[in-house]
Amino acid sequence: MIACVDGLTGFPKALETVFPKTQVQLCIVHMVRNSVAFVPWQQRKQVCADLKAIYSAATESESEFNLELFAEKWDKQYPSISKSWRSHWANIIPFFAFPPEIRRAIYIAILNEL
């Protein structure tokens, strides 16, 4: 089972305690929204495109590489973005264990819940 959560503090631990076989996936939509909350409109499109390279990568290692590229490009202006992604990394990457078709279904299911 996989559970998608929005970042509510303590919720992933509670799920893992009650349902120990559950993989907790942090909602990518919420991660992106939180990441760009303080980015000016003029730069949001580019920041979002660079974030998309992270979560839409084919593999976890490619995703991590794209996060490093993101940090190199944006950390001077917005250091909290890559820091947040790194601190939540364990709950961002579970969906990389699934094939692209399933990841897309998870992503679409998340969008339908918002």
C-alpha positions, 0 to 999 in steps of 0.5 A: 500500500502507498499513502500520499500525504501533504506534509502534515507533521507526524502523519507519516509516522502515524501511518507507518505505526498503524500500517507498517507495510505502507510506503509513505509518499509526500504529495509532489503537488504540495511540495511544489506549491510550498517551494514556490510560495515565496518565489516572485511570479517572474521566476515561478515558471522557471523554478517550477520547470526545474522542480519538474526535472526532479520529480519527473526523472526516470530514476531516483538517482537521476532525480537526485542529480537534478536536485543537485542541479537545482540547488546549484542554480537556485540556492543563492536566491532560494536556499530553503527550496532544496533544503526542504526537498532534501529534508523530505527526500525519504518521503519524496522518492518512494514512487520511483519504485513504481513504473512510469504508468503507476507513478502517473496514476498516483500523480493523477489521483493526487491531483483529483484529491486537491 
